């Protein structure tokens, strides 16, 4: 199998050369690497320019995660595409294991068993849950990988280490470039499900991830904006109507949280972007809805109505909120 792995380089990249070395040392596949320089400040990328098996793309600007991945994918024509984070170290057989699963005609995206690099027996993600209100998080973070030994369908792959067939990538149109960063893996995964392709967790594809979950106002802006883009473009009209009370209540709550935490300007900036890009959003929604082959009713089992409090801590009474939302979603699913 011929696989091209796309790796993005932005800012300081202490693991980049090791990431590239590990990919090139993969067994069971013929692999090449495309590195996209999105503004790497360290180390120097000079050593990659003439390296066999490596193509260095230098767009001259930060194209974002989505733009960089799309650019890297367009620079090659292999039958399989891998997207590997610049801090994710593949084990020798990981890409081959992912490609074998991605080769199945019913599979759209194969997602690795992401492990915490410092404690490889623990998971970073075994696939990411997607909340009905659009949030997503690292699934089973910190839990023993041994507890998840079986291949399984998942709501969303983690974009840190995935493989797709070129056919799937081209049909889906790659990542939604307007996202820039964050939520793009959940969006791609749900669009894959809608088109009739499953998203699958592959436990034998081990990737060690130097996972770091930082928060800053720009990240809040992108997370909240992209969450709303995803919800507004992916759901059918009936689903949006049924969920409208919960969605509106959650927006009010998120504005209150943002105000208390000091990132309300970032939240409001997201609303302004949605208003400014409303024509693009309407066109994008029409494109997504025309392409779907599975209904929201068929896919509703993939979504969760409960927040994982170990990952997303809730305020006092959070258990009641989880229970109320679970009941609301149960009724909504029956009405779809």
JONOR-V901780 format. One record per residue. N is the residue number from 0. OMEGA is omega in radians with two decimals (none if undefined). D_FIRST is the distance of its C-alpha to the first C-alpha in Angstrom with 2 decimals. Layout:
n = <N N>
omega = <OMEGA OMEGA>
d_first = <D_FIRST D_FIRST>
This chain:
n = <0 1 2 3 4 5 6 7 8 9 10 11 12 13 14 15 16 17 18 19 20 21 22 23 24 25 26 27 28 29 30 31 32 33 34 35 36 37 38 39 40 41 42 43 44 45 46 47 48 49 50 51 52 53 54 55 56 57 58 59 60 61 62 63 64 65 66 67 68 69 70 71 72 73 74 75 76 77 78 79 80 81 82 83 84 85 86 87 88 89 90 91 92 93 94 95 96 97 98 99 100 101 102 103 104 105 106 107 108 109 110 111 112 113 114 115 116 117 118 119 120 121 122 123 124 125 126 127 128 129 130 131 132 133 134 135 136 137 138 139 140 141 142 143 144 145 146 147 148 149 150 151 152 153 154 155 156 157 158 159 160 161 162 163 164 165 166 167 168 169 170 171 172 173 174 175 176 177 178 179 180 181 182 183 184 185 186 187 188 189 190 191 192 193 194 195 196 197 198 199 200 201 202 203 204 205 206 207 208 209 210 211 212 213 214 215 216 217 218 219 220 221 222 223 224 225 226 227 228 229 230 231 232 233 234 235 236 237 238 239 240 241 242 243 244 245 246 247 248 249 250 251 252 253 254 255 256 257 258 259 260 261 262 263 264 265 266 267 268 269 270 271 272 273 274 275 276 277 278 279 280 281 282 283 284 285 286 287 288 289 290 291 292 293 294 295 296 297 298 299 300 301 302 303 304 305 306 307 308 309 310 311 312 313 314 315 316 317 318 319 320 321 322 323 324 325 326 327 328 329 330 331 332 333 334 335>
omega = <3.08 -3.09 2.96 3.10 3.11 -3.13 3.12 3.13 3.13 3.12 3.12 -3.06 -3.06 -3.07 -2.94 -3.09 3.08 3.09 3.14 3.13 -3.10 3.13 -3.11 3.12 -3.12 3.12 3.06 3.11 2.93 -2.95 2.95 -3.05 2.96 3.09 3.13 3.14 3.12 -3.10 3.13 3.14 3.13 0.03 3.02 3.13 -3.11 -3.10 -3.14 -3.00 -3.09 -3.10 3.11 3.11 -3.08 2.99 3.12 3.08 -3.09 -3.09 3.10 3.11 3.09 -3.11 -3.10 3.12 -3.09 -3.13 3.14 3.11 3.13 3.12 3.13 3.14 -3.11 -3.08 -3.10 -3.11 3.13 -3.10 -3.11 3.11 3.02 3.03 -3.04 3.10 -3.10 3.03 -3.10 -3.04 -3.10 2.97 -2.97 -3.06 -3.00 -3.09 3.11 3.13 3.11 -3.11 3.13 3.12 -3.14 -3.13 -3.13 -3.05 -3.12 -3.07 3.06 -3.07 3.02 -3.02 -3.03 2.93 -3.11 3.14 3.02 -3.01 -3.10 3.12 -2.97 3.10 -3.13 -3.09 2.80 3.07 2.97 -3.00 -3.02 3.02 3.02 3.12 -3.12 3.11 2.97 3.12 3.08 -3.11 -3.12 -3.06 3.09 3.12 3.08 3.13 -3.14 3.11 -3.13 3.13 -3.10 -3.02 -2.98 3.00 -3.07 3.00 -3.12 3.13 -3.08 2.97 2.95 -3.08 -3.14 -3.12 -3.13 3.03 3.07 2.91 3.10 3.13 -3.13 -3.12 -3.10 -3.14 3.13 -3.13 3.14 3.07 3.04 -2.92 -3.11 3.12 -3.09 3.10 3.09 3.14 -3.08 3.13 3.08 3.12 3.13 -3.12 -3.12 3.06 3.06 3.09 -3.12 -3.13 3.09 3.12 3.13 3.01 -2.90 3.01 -3.07 -3.04 -3.12 3.14 -3.02 3.11 -3.13 -3.00 3.02 -2.98 3.07 -3.09 3.14 3.09 3.02 -3.09 3.13 3.13 3.08 -3.14 -3.11 3.14 -3.09 3.12 -3.07 3.05 -3.12 3.06 -3.11 -3.13 -3.05 -3.11 -3.01 -3.04 3.02 -3.10 -3.12 3.12 3.12 3.14 -3.13 -3.12 -3.02 3.13 -3.14 3.14 -3.14 3.11 3.14 3.09 3.09 3.14 -3.14 3.07 3.11 3.10 -3.14 3.13 -3.12 -3.07 3.05 3.12 3.08 3.09 3.11 3.11 -3.14 3.08 3.09 3.08 -3.14 3.12 -3.14 3.12 -3.12 -3.08 -3.04 3.12 3.07 -3.10 3.12 3.11 3.13 3.12 3.13 3.13 -3.13 -3.07 3.10 -3.03 -2.99 3.09 3.11 -3.10 3.05 3.12 -3.14 -3.04 -3.03 -3.14 -3.12 -3.02 3.09 3.06 -3.13 3.01 3.04 -3.01 3.07 -3.12 -3.14 -3.07 3.12 3.08 3.10 -3.06 -3.10 3.11 3.10 3.10 3.11 -3.12 3.14 -3.13 3.11 3.10 3.12 -3.12 3.10 3.10 -3.14 -3.12 3.13 -3.08 -3.11 none>
d_first = <0.00 3.80 6.29 9.99 12.53 15.99 18.97 22.58 25.54 29.01 32.20 32.13 28.73 29.55 26.06 24.03 23.51 22.65 20.10 18.41 18.81 17.24 14.10 13.78 14.52 11.65 10.55 7.66 5.09 5.95 8.25 11.31 14.25 16.76 20.10 22.71 26.25 28.23 31.24 30.31 33.63 32.52 30.99 30.95 27.61 28.80 26.73 23.48 24.58 23.84 21.28 18.34 15.05 17.26 18.79 22.02 23.43 27.14 28.51 31.88 32.37 31.05 28.89 28.53 25.52 24.90 25.60 23.62 20.42 20.98 21.71 18.62 16.36 18.42 17.90 14.29 12.55 8.79 7.63 7.58 10.60 11.99 15.74 17.25 21.02 22.64 24.25 21.34 20.09 16.78 17.01 14.62 12.62 13.06 9.90 7.92 10.92 11.00 7.59 8.72 11.95 11.04 9.45 13.05 15.20 17.98 16.24 16.46 15.95 14.79 17.24 17.43 20.41 22.16 24.77 27.79 27.17 30.80 30.80 27.30 28.72 29.57 27.51 27.21 25.65 24.37 24.09 26.89 29.88 31.16 34.93 36.52 38.20 34.95 34.62 31.57 31.21 29.14 29.03 30.62 31.10 32.60 32.25 30.96 27.23 28.32 30.02 26.77 24.74 23.51 20.79 22.79 23.05 24.34 26.28 24.36 21.39 22.28 20.99 20.81 17.26 15.23 11.88 12.10 10.61 12.03 14.37 15.84 16.37 18.06 20.13 21.36 22.16 20.62 23.03 26.70 27.65 31.31 30.57 30.00 29.27 29.62 29.02 26.11 23.68 26.21 26.75 23.11 22.78 25.98 25.13 21.92 24.19 26.68 24.29 23.50 20.25 20.54 19.86 18.94 19.68 17.35 19.73 17.42 15.61 18.49 19.20 22.63 24.34 27.52 28.78 31.91 33.53 36.02 38.40 40.18 41.84 39.03 36.55 39.01 39.36 35.65 35.13 38.16 37.63 34.02 34.92 37.49 35.23 32.78 35.63 37.39 34.42 32.57 35.52 37.36 41.04 42.45 40.35 41.51 45.08 45.05 43.52 45.77 48.39 45.91 44.01 47.31 48.64 45.51 45.84 49.44 48.47 45.74 48.28 50.71 48.16 47.24 50.92 51.64 48.73 49.40 46.38 48.09 47.84 44.04 44.19 46.60 44.49 41.70 44.20 45.26 41.70 41.25 44.57 43.81 40.38 41.65 40.92 37.29 37.07 38.70 36.35 33.28 34.67 35.27 31.72 30.28 32.81 32.34 28.59 28.89 28.50 29.70 33.13 34.26 35.97 32.76 31.02 34.09 33.22 30.37 32.91 35.33 38.94 39.44 38.85 37.70 40.79 39.16 36.90 39.17 42.73 45.18 48.89 51.60 51.41 47.64 47.44 49.70 47.66 44.51 46.43 47.93 44.65 43.07 46.04 45.84 42.15 42.90 45.61 43.47 40.71 43.39 44.62 41.29>
